[in-house]
Amino acid sequence: MRGRRAGGREDGESLARSPSRPSRLRLPFSFPSFGLWGAHRGESGILPGVFVLLGRVQVRRGRRADPPPPPLRISSGFPATCCPKGRAMGSEAGSGRLALVAAAAALVVLWLSGRAGAGCAEEGLCCPGRELGCTSTGWRLDRAYGTCYCDQECRRTGDCCYDYERDCPAVPCVVGEWSHWSGCAEQCQPNFRMRTRSVQQEPQNGGEPCPPLEEKAGCLSYTTYEGQECANEHVPAFITSFEYNKERKKRAVNPRWSSETEEFRSYCVEFKTESLTPYCSLETRPYARWMQYLREGYTVCVTCQPPAMRMGSHRCYGDGADTDGNKVLHWQAVGNPACHGTWKKVQQVEECSCPLVHSFIFT
């Protein structure tokens, strides 16, 4: 059992396993004993650059899971009388034997490389998440031989089989397009709308996880399902200086209102200011200095008149017509979006009686 499977991997550390004791491999053929750099009295020589033990060794195919032998060296087996001590073999026969041994060594290396051990591909394993039974026997990515894993967790613990990256590639999550936004979950009050998207390809082998499949956004529906207006108390009241009322009368924006003014008279709503941003008192522009007179705790008067008055209901947005004195309403100063705050409705009257600096109009 590797560390994480036996309690040692829970902390995220990868425990290097000692390679299994290599078994003795046997080739299906044998080599005679050759002396390459021979010396008198049976002294052996070393073939530089070749690292496979040859000679009188019988090697045959073992079971599939046996590891290849560790790097070994070629032992010289030439007769002691081949070459004088201290002299390199330069005869034509010696050169031929050297080429033969080198070719045989290369064949053995190629044969052994194909016996690196079973991996994920040979076992047909690519397991998601953490799977204790998703194991094989062979070389690991940390160059140790023994039990290796083909589950997603092996990326973190470092004990994947040598072919895991190749045969179990990471596949990221793929999602579709967003759907259309839904309508508000509820009418006539602040709520949310939603859109969704679906997964087209689940992530595999530690691929990038799926992004959020659902999004929500705030919304407010101003009409009921029957088409009637509602939610007026949730709409901020846009206000400006009462001085603007003079210009409004001169311009007569909507001629229709001039003939209906007598029928639909203006009205005044008194509010008590609960809060406001500091940007109101910092306003110094000539046409916006009226914002400096907005103060927390003061009572202000706001007039509703055409054309701010809606023709259908003959009300102004944000006047708090359907609320009592406990409802907190929002207001915003026209000309400076940073100047806004809250207030509570005090009462509705026919004529405003506040000082001019505390008198405003709905826009």
N, C-alpha and C positions, 0 to 999 in steps of 0.2 A: 504493500500500500504506500502510495506517495503521501507526502506530508499533508496536503490539503484534504486527502481522502481519509487520513487517519488522525486528523486533529492538528497537524502542523501547518496547514495551509490556510487556516481561518484568518490569520493575521495578514494575509496577502503576500507572504514571503514565498519565494520559490526555492525549494530545497533541492540541491543537486544530488541526484542519486548516483551511487557508485556503479560503474558499468558492471554488468553481469560477467561472471568468469567466462572468458571465451572458450568455446569448445574446440577440440582439435578437428580441423577440417581436413578432409582427405580428397585428393584429386583422383579422377578416374584413370590416371596414368602415373608413371614414375620416371624419374630422371636418373641417369648414372651420375656417379660422383666425378666432378670435373675440378681441375686445379687451374685457377686463372692467374694468380700471381704466386705461383708455387715457390717453394724454397727447399733447400736440402733438408733431409731428415724429417720429411713429412710436415713441415711448417705450412700453415694455411695462409691464404691471402684473401683480400676483400675486394669485391667488384664495386668500384665507386659508382654512386648514382642509382643503384638498384637495391630495393629494400624488401625483397621477398626471399624467404628461406627456401632454397632448393637443395638438392642432394638426394640422399637415400631416405626420402620421406614419402611414405605412402599417404596420399590425400584423396579422400572420396567425399561425395556430397553427403552432408548431414541433413538433419531435419530443417525445415524451412526457417524456423525461428532462431537457429544457431547464428551467432555473430561471426563476422569474419575475424581472422586472427589479427593480433596487433602487429604493427610494423616490425618486420624482422629483416635480417640480413642474409645475404647469400654466403654460404660457407664454401670455401674452396676445397675441392677434392682431387685435384690433379696429383699425379704421382710425384713423389719427392724429387725424382730424377728428371722432371720435365725441364726445369730451368735452373740455372745456377743461382745461388743465393745472391740477391742484390741486383739481378738483371731482370728487366721486363721481358715478357714473352714477346718475341718479335717474329716468330716463325709464321709461315702461312697457315699451318695447322692450328696454331694457337689463336690466330685471328678468326678463323672459321668457327672454332669452338666458342669464342667470346660472342660472336654474332648470334650463334645458336642459343646460347644461354640468355642473352638479352631479349631475343624474340620470345623465348619460352616464358621469361619473367613477365613480359608485357601481356602475354595471353593470360597468365595467372592473375595479374592485377585486374584485367578487364573482367575475368570470370568472377573474381571476388567482389568487384564493385556491384555486380548485379545481385549479390547476395547481401545487400545492406540490411536486410530484414524486412518484415512486413510493415506497411504503413497504413495511412488512412484509406488510400485508394484501393489497396489490395483487400482490405477488410470491408470496404464499402461503408466507411463510417464518417459522418459529419454531423455531430450532435449539437443541438442548441443548448444554451445555458451551461449548467454544471451537471455532468452525468458520470457517476462513478464507474459504470460499466462500459463506458466508451473508450476502451483501451486496445492497444496493440503491443507488439513487441518488436523493437527495432531501434534505429538511431533516433535520438531526439535532437531538437534544434540547439540544445546546449552541448552537443557533441558527445553525449553519454549514451551508452547502449543499455537497453533494458526496457522496462515498461514505459510506454509513452501514451499520450492521450490525444483524442480527436474531438474534444468538445470545445465549446466557445470559451470556457474558463481557462483553457490551457494558454491562451494568449497572455493572460495576466500572470499566471503562475510559472510560465516559461518551460513547461514540460510537454510541448506539442511534439508529435511525430514529425520526422524530417520533411514529409511532403504535405503537411497540413496547410501551409500558406498557398501551395500550388493547387491542391485538390479540394480545399474548402475555402475558396475566396470569400472575402466579406462582401455581402450584397446589401446595399442601403435600402431604406424604406422608400417606397414610391407612392405618392398620393395623387388624387385627382384634383380637378378644378373646384373652386368654391361654388357653392350653390348661391342662388339669389337670396338677398336678405328677406327674412320673414317680416310680417307686420309686428306692431307692438304687441307684447304678450297681453297687455290690458289696455283698455281705452280710458281716456280722460284723466290719466295720472302718469307721472314719470315711471317708466318701466324699461324693458330692454327688448331688442330684436336680435335675431340669431341667424347665423349661416353655418353650414357644415361642409365637410368634404370627406371622401372615403379613401380607404387604403387599397391600393392596387397591387402592391408587392410588399409583403412583410419583410422586415430585415432578417438577414441570415448570417450566421457565423460572425457575429460581432459587428455587423454593418451599422451604419448610422441609424439611430432610432427614428420613429415617426414623429413629425412635428404635430402641434395641436390640430385636432380634427374639428374643433368647434370654436367659434368666435361670437362674442356678444358685444353689443353697443347700446348705449342709452338712446331712448326715444320718448316722444310724447305725442300722442294722437289728440288732435283738437276737435275731433268729431266722433260721435257714436256710430255704431253700425247702421243706425237709421238715418245718419246724415245730420244729426243735430249738433250744434256747437257745444263744446264743453272744455274743461281744463283751463278755463280762463285764469283761475287763481294760480296756476303754475307758470304762466307767462310773465316774464319780468315787465314791470311798468317802465317805459321809456319816457323820461321827463326832461324838460328844458325850462328855461327861465320864463316867467309870466310875461316878460317884456316881448317875447316872441308872439304873443297873442295879438299885439297891435299889427304886426306885419301880416299875420295870418288873415286878419279881417280885410286888409287892403288888397291882398292878392286874390281872394275869393277863388281858391283852388278849384272847387267843384261847384259849378253854377247850380247844380241840382239842390245843393244844400241851402242856397240862398232862399229858395222858395219854401223850404221845409223847416227853416230855422225856428219859426214861430211854433210849429207843431212839436218839434223835438228840442226842447230847451236843454241847455247845458246844465251840468250839476257839478258839485264840488265834493271831494272826499278828503277827510282829514286822516293823517297817518302820524304815528309816533315812531320816530327813527330809532331802530334798535342797534344797528351797526353800519359802518361804512369804512371804506379803504382810506389810507392816508393820502392817496393821490388827489383826493378831492380838495383838501386844504392847501395843497401845493400848486394848484392851478393858478397861473398868473396871466394867461392870455386875456386880452380885453373882453372878448365876446364870451369867455368862459369863467369869468371871475365869480359868477353867481354860485358856482359849486363850492366856494369857500364858506358859504353860509349854511351848508348842510352840516348839522351837528348831531352827535349821538344824544338821544334823550329829548330832542326838541320835537314839537308838533308842527307839521307842515301841511299846507293846503294844496291840493292838486285838482285842477279843473278839467273836466271831460267835455269836449265840444267838437263839432265837425271841424275838419274832416277826420280827426282821430276817432270820432265816434263811428262805430260800425253801423251801416245802414240796416242790417238785418235785426240786430239785437238792440241797437242804440246804446251800446255800452262801449267802454274803452278797455283795451287789454290791460290786465294787471290792476284793475280797480278794486278787486276783492269783493265783487258783488255778492258772491255766494259764500262768503266766509264770515266768521265772527271775529271778535277781538283777540282771540288766542292763536289765530293762524298767522304764521310768519310768512310774509310776502317779500318778493325781491323787486328791486328797482335798479335802474342804470341810467346814468347821465348821458344825454346825447351830446356828442362832441368829444368825449373822453371815455373810451371803453374801460379804462383803469379805475374810473370813479364809479363805484357801485356799492350796494349794501342791502340791508333788510329793514323792513318796518312792519308795524301791525296797524290794521285798520281801526280807527277810532269811531268814526261815524260818517254818514253821507248827508250832506245838506244841500240846499238849493244855491246858496251864495257863500263864497269863501270869505273868511274874516281874519285871515292871518296877515301879519306884516308883509310888505311887498318883498322883502328879502327872503321870506319863507313861503312865498307863493310860487307855484309852478303849474305847468300844464302837461297833460298827456300828449304824446306825439304819435 
